[in-house]
Amino acid sequence: MRKILSIFLVILPLLSVAQFEPSTGQEAYGPIHADSSVFVAWATNCVVEPGPMNITNPDAGVAGAGWPAENAVGAPEGTYGVTCLGDGGCATLTFSSPIYNGPGPDFAVFENGFANAQDPNMLFLELAFVEVSSDGEHFFRFPAYFNAPQEPQLGGMGCTDPNLIHNLAGQYVAMYGTPFDLDEVEDNPLLDKDNVTHVRVVDVVGCIDPQYATYDCQGHVINDPWPTPFPSSGFDLDAVGVIHDLKHHDIVDNTIEILSLFPNPAHDILRVKGASSVSMTVFSLSGQQLLSSDSNSLDVSPLPNGIYLVRVVTEGETLVNKFVKN
């Protein structure tokens, strides 16, 4: 729902530091901009089952009129190129190549939230659960955490602190994806995390009335802007970007035999062994590009100690791997 967007929209450079308080024991990743080169693919098909514009008044009709499912296919477009799910509606997306469980986030979901101009730390966010499947039949939900206030009811233009949310799509503003790491989905023999074919996005019904409310994995009511009784109501799905897919995984498997990173951990110079024509790019785990080099060595001494991703490209082949800076 974007009826008075222009009043509230501001640029948010501070988003790069927004983090979930790690009370869950899970690693939190920051937002990933749509232009990040960590994305190797985007959803190629989307099927929407829209919910009502207002769950307490189903006779008013369903959401999504004028916001077709194909808006969620391909790269994000921002504020208006979305498909709207309504209260409790869902969208199921598929891809040209399955997603696999690589290091760090594996995909990201884009919505078109925006910031409150009076307090840019508070964002207008419409949230959704995220589920994955490797057969299109059995879906498994990421454990979602909502530690923001559960009452009073957020009104139609209410805002939320994104630092208090984890594993709910729509955590960030337009053009910044919420990352998801398949490691955080509970293991199940019916889910092959290295062959995820479907991603399902399910709108959170923001109403706190127990008759209609939805809950996080801790039993907390999820309180997001409600009601929004318009065709554009509910979660506004913009895109799903893929970070790890099997097409590129095959390249990694073939390349890893001839390329190796050393030393790892690295203190100052990180090198690639086994190839002469190489480019190297270092990213944070959230996808922010940090360093690059057009040779087989890269000075990583400016980086704080921690874990990073490095992408190595040589003769059309690509290797993505973690390394430790110490």
C-alpha positions as CSV (number, residue, x, y, z in Angstrom):
1,M,0.0,0.0,0.0
2,R,1.6,3.2,-1.2
3,K,-1.0,5.9,-1.0
4,I,1.2,8.6,0.5
5,L,4.7,7.4,-0.4
6,S,6.0,10.7,-1.5
7,I,5.5,12.1,2.0
8,F,7.7,9.5,3.7
9,L,10.3,8.3,1.1
10,V,13.9,9.1,1.9
11,I,17.3,7.7,0.9
12,L,18.7,5.3,3.5
13,P,22.5,4.9,3.4
14,L,22.2,3.7,7.1
15,L,20.6,0.5,5.9
16,S,23.9,-1.1,5.4
17,V,24.3,-1.4,9.1
18,A,20.8,-2.6,10.1
19,Q,21.1,-5.8,11.9
20,F,18.8,-8.2,13.9
21,E,19.7,-8.5,17.5
22,P,21.2,-12.0,17.6
23,S,19.1,-13.4,20.4
24,T,18.2,-16.4,18.2
25,G,21.8,-17.6,17.9
26,Q,21.6,-17.2,14.1
27,E,23.9,-14.9,12.1
28,A,22.1,-11.8,10.8
29,Y,22.8,-10.5,7.3
30,G,22.2,-6.9,6.2
31,P,20.3,-5.7,3.1
32,I,21.5,-6.4,-0.4
33,H,21.0,-3.8,-3.1
34,A,19.5,-5.0,-6.3
35,D,22.6,-3.9,-8.3
36,S,24.9,-6.2,-6.3
37,S,26.9,-8.5,-8.4
38,V,26.3,-11.4,-6.0
39,F,23.0,-12.0,-7.8
40,V,23.4,-14.6,-10.5
41,A,19.7,-15.0,-11.5
42,W,16.1,-13.8,-10.8
43,A,12.8,-15.7,-10.6
44,T,11.5,-16.6,-14.0
45,N,7.9,-17.4,-13.1
46,C,5.4,-16.4,-10.4
47,V,2.0,-17.7,-9.5
48,V,-0.1,-15.6,-7.1
49,E,-3.0,-16.6,-4.8
50,P,-4.1,-13.2,-3.6
51,G,-5.8,-12.7,-0.2
52,P,-8.6,-10.3,0.6
53,M,-7.9,-6.6,0.7
54,N,-9.3,-6.7,4.3
55,I,-9.4,-10.1,6.0
56,T,-12.3,-8.9,8.3
57,N,-14.4,-7.9,5.3
58,P,-13.8,-10.6,2.6
59,D,-16.9,-9.4,0.6
60,A,-14.8,-6.2,-0.3
61,G,-12.8,-8.4,-2.7
62,V,-9.3,-9.6,-3.2
63,A,-6.1,-7.6,-3.6
64,G,-3.9,-7.4,-6.6
65,A,-6.1,-5.8,-9.3
66,G,-3.7,-4.0,-11.6
67,W,-0.7,-5.6,-10.0
68,P,0.0,-8.7,-12.0
69,A,2.1,-11.7,-11.0
70,E,4.6,-11.0,-13.8
71,N,5.7,-7.9,-11.9
72,A,7.6,-10.2,-9.6
73,V,9.6,-11.9,-12.4
74,G,13.1,-10.6,-13.2
75,A,15.0,-7.9,-11.4
76,P,13.2,-5.5,-9.0
77,E,11.8,-2.3,-10.4
78,G,11.1,-0.4,-7.2
79,T,7.9,1.2,-5.9
80,Y,5.3,0.4,-8.6
81,G,6.6,-2.7,-10.4
82,V,5.2,-5.1,-7.8
83,T,2.5,-7.7,-7.3
84,C,0.3,-7.2,-4.2
85,L,-0.7,-10.2,-2.1
86,G,-3.4,-8.9,0.2
87,D,-4.1,-10.2,3.7
88,G,-2.6,-13.7,3.9
89,G,-2.1,-14.1,0.1
90,C,0.9,-15.9,-1.3
91,A,3.1,-16.0,-4.4
92,T,5.1,-19.1,-5.5
93,L,8.2,-18.4,-7.6
94,T,10.3,-20.7,-9.8
95,F,13.7,-20.3,-11.4
96,S,15.6,-21.4,-14.5
97,S,18.1,-23.3,-12.3
98,P,17.5,-24.5,-8.8
99,I,18.9,-22.7,-5.8
100,Y,21.5,-24.5,-3.7
101,N,22.8,-24.0,-0.1
102,G,26.1,-22.1,-0.5
103,P,28.1,-20.0,1.9
104,G,26.1,-17.2,3.5
105,P,22.7,-16.0,2.0
106,D,21.4,-18.0,-0.9
107,F,18.6,-15.7,-2.2
108,A,17.0,-12.4,-1.3
109,V,13.4,-11.2,-1.4
110,F,12.6,-7.6,-2.5
111,E,9.6,-5.5,-1.3
112,N,9.1,-1.7,-1.7
113,G,9.1,-0.4,1.9
114,F,10.1,3.1,2.7
115,A,11.3,5.2,5.6
116,N,9.6,7.7,7.8
117,A,11.0,11.1,7.0
118,Q,10.7,12.2,10.6
119,D,12.6,9.1,11.9
120,P,14.6,7.3,9.2
121,N,15.4,4.5,11.7
122,M,11.7,3.5,11.5
123,L,10.5,2.0,8.2
124,F,7.1,1.4,6.7
125,L,7.3,-2.4,6.2
126,E,4.8,-4.9,5.0
127,L,6.1,-8.3,6.0
128,A,5.9,-11.9,4.7
129,F,6.9,-15.4,5.6
130,V,9.2,-17.2,3.3
131,E,9.1,-20.9,2.5
132,V,11.1,-23.2,0.2
133,S,10.5,-26.5,-1.6
134,S,12.5,-28.9,-3.7
135,D,9.5,-30.6,-5.2
136,G,6.8,-27.9,-5.4
137,E,4.6,-29.9,-3.0
138,H,6.3,-29.9,0.4
139,F,7.2,-26.4,1.7
140,F,9.3,-25.5,4.7
141,R,9.2,-22.1,6.4
142,F,12.2,-20.1,7.6
143,P,11.9,-19.5,11.3
144,A,10.7,-15.9,11.5
145,Y,11.4,-13.6,14.5
146,F,9.4,-10.4,15.3
147,N,10.7,-8.7,18.4
148,A,9.1,-5.3,17.7
149,P,6.1,-4.2,19.9
150,Q,3.1,-6.4,19.5
151,E,0.6,-3.7,20.4
152,P,-1.0,-1.3,19.9
153,Q,-2.1,-2.1,16.4
154,L,0.0,-0.4,13.8
155,G,-2.2,1.8,11.6
156,G,-2.2,1.8,7.8
157,M,0.9,4.0,7.8
158,G,2.6,2.5,10.9
159,C,6.4,2.1,11.0
160,T,8.7,-0.6,12.5
161,D,12.3,-0.8,13.6
162,P,14.0,-3.3,11.1
163,N,16.6,-4.2,13.7
164,L,13.9,-6.2,15.5
165,I,13.0,-8.5,12.6
166,H,14.7,-11.6,11.2
167,N,13.7,-14.0,8.4
168,L,10.7,-12.0,7.4
169,A,10.6,-10.7,3.8
170,G,10.1,-7.0,3.5
171,Q,12.6,-6.0,6.2
172,Y,14.1,-3.2,4.1
173,V,13.2,-0.4,1.7
174,A,12.6,-0.6,-2.0
175,M,15.6,-2.0,-4.0
176,Y,17.2,-3.6,-1.0
177,G,16.6,-7.3,-0.7
178,T,16.1,-9.3,2.5
179,P,18.6,-12.2,2.4
180,F,17.8,-15.8,3.4
181,D,20.3,-18.5,4.2
182,L,19.0,-22.1,3.7
183,D,21.1,-23.2,6.7
184,E,18.4,-21.6,8.8
185,V,15.6,-23.9,7.5
186,E,15.2,-27.0,9.7
187,D,16.6,-30.1,8.0
188,N,14.0,-32.5,6.6
189,P,14.2,-35.5,4.4
190,L,11.6,-34.0,2.1
191,L,13.7,-30.9,1.4
192,D,16.9,-31.0,-0.6
193,K,18.6,-27.7,0.2
194,D,20.9,-28.1,-2.7
195,N,18.0,-28.4,-5.2
196,V,15.5,-25.7,-4.1
197,T,13.1,-25.3,-7.0
198,H,10.3,-23.1,-5.4
199,V,10.3,-20.1,-3.1
200,R,6.9,-19.2,-1.6
201,V,6.2,-15.7,-0.1
202,V,3.2,-15.6,2.3
203,D,1.8,-12.3,3.4
204,V,1.7,-11.6,7.2
205,V,-1.7,-10.5,8.3
206,G,-0.7,-7.5,10.3
207,C,-3.9,-7.5,12.4
208,I,-3.3,-8.2,16.1
209,D,-6.8,-9.5,16.8
210,P,-6.3,-13.2,17.7
211,Q,-9.0,-14.2,15.3
212,Y,-6.9,-13.0,12.4
213,A,-3.3,-12.6,13.7
214,T,-0.3,-14.4,12.4
215,Y,2.6,-15.3,14.7
216,D,6.4,-15.7,14.5
217,C,8.3,-18.9,15.6
218,Q,8.3,-17.6,19.2
219,G,4.6,-17.2,19.4
220,H,4.8,-13.4,19.0
221,V,2.0,-11.6,17.2
222,I,3.4,-10.0,14.0
223,N,2.1,-6.4,14.0
224,D,2.5,-4.6,10.7
225,P,0.5,-1.9,9.0
226,W,-3.2,-2.8,9.0
227,P,-5.8,-2.3,7.6
228,T,-4.8,-1.4,4.0
229,P,-8.1,-2.0,2.2
230,F,-6.9,-1.3,-1.3
231,P,-6.1,-3.4,-4.4
232,S,-2.4,-2.7,-3.5
233,S,-2.9,-4.2,0.0
234,G,-0.6,-6.6,1.8
235,F,3.0,-7.6,0.9
236,D,4.2,-6.0,-2.3
237,L,6.5,-8.5,-4.0
238,D,9.0,-7.0,-6.3
239,A,11.5,-9.8,-7.0
240,V,13.5,-12.7,-5.7
241,G,17.2,-12.6,-6.5
242,V,19.3,-15.8,-6.5
243,I,22.8,-15.8,-5.1
244,H,23.6,-19.5,-5.4
245,D,22.1,-21.7,-8.2
246,L,23.1,-25.0,-9.6
247,K,24.2,-23.6,-12.9
248,H,26.9,-21.6,-11.2
249,H,27.5,-24.4,-8.6
250,D,28.5,-26.7,-11.5
251,I,31.1,-24.1,-12.5
252,V,32.4,-23.9,-9.0
253,D,32.7,-27.7,-8.8
254,N,34.7,-27.8,-12.1
255,T,36.8,-24.8,-11.2
256,I,37.7,-25.7,-7.7
257,E,40.0,-28.5,-9.0
258,I,42.3,-26.0,-10.7
259,L,42.0,-23.0,-8.5
260,S,42.9,-22.6,-4.8
261,L,42.9,-19.6,-2.5
262,F,45.9,-19.1,-0.2
263,P,46.7,-18.4,2.5
264,N,43.3,-18.9,4.1
265,P,43.0,-17.3,6.7
266,A,44.8,-14.3,5.1
267,H,46.3,-11.4,6.9
268,D,47.4,-9.1,4.0
269,I,47.7,-10.7,0.5
270,L,45.1,-13.2,-0.7
271,R,46.3,-15.2,-3.8
272,V,44.8,-17.5,-6.4
273,K,46.9,-20.5,-7.4
274,G,46.5,-22.3,-10.6
275,A,45.6,-19.6,-13.1
276,S,47.4,-16.6,-14.6
277,S,44.5,-14.5,-15.9
278,V,42.2,-13.8,-12.9
279,S,40.0,-11.1,-11.5
280,M,39.1,-11.2,-7.8
281,T,36.2,-9.4,-6.0
282,V,35.6,-9.5,-2.2
283,F,32.1,-9.1,-0.8
284,S,30.8,-8.9,2.7
285,L,28.4,-11.8,3.6
286,S,25.5,-9.4,3.0
287,G,26.7,-8.9,-0.6
288,Q,28.4,-5.5,-0.3
289,Q,31.4,-5.2,-2.7
290,L,34.5,-4.2,-0.8
291,L,37.7,-4.9,-2.8
292,S,38.6,-5.9,-6.3
293,S,41.7,-6.7,-8.3
294,D,42.5,-7.7,-11.9
295,S,45.3,-10.0,-10.9
296,N,45.7,-13.2,-9.0
297,S,46.5,-11.4,-5.8
298,L,44.6,-9.0,-3.7
299,D,45.6,-6.9,-0.6
300,V,42.9,-7.6,2.0
301,S,44.7,-5.8,4.9
302,P,42.2,-2.9,4.9
303,L,39.4,-5.3,5.9
304,P,38.4,-5.8,9.5
305,N,38.9,-9.4,10.8
306,G,36.1,-11.6,9.9
307,I,34.6,-13.9,7.2
308,Y,34.1,-12.7,3.6
309,L,33.1,-14.0,0.2
310,V,35.6,-13.8,-2.7
311,R,34.5,-14.3,-6.4
312,V,37.3,-15.4,-8.7
313,V,36.7,-15.2,-12.5
314,T,39.2,-16.8,-14.9
315,E,38.7,-17.6,-18.6
316,G,34.9,-17.5,-18.3
317,E,34.7,-19.7,-15.2
318,T,33.7,-18.5,-11.7
319,L,34.6,-19.6,-8.2
320,V,32.8,-18.2,-5.1
321,N,34.2,-19.2,-1.8
322,K,34.6,-18.0,1.8
323,F,37.9,-16.8,3.3
324,V,38.9,-15.6,6.7
325,K,40.7,-12.3,7.3
326,N,42.8,-12.3,10.5
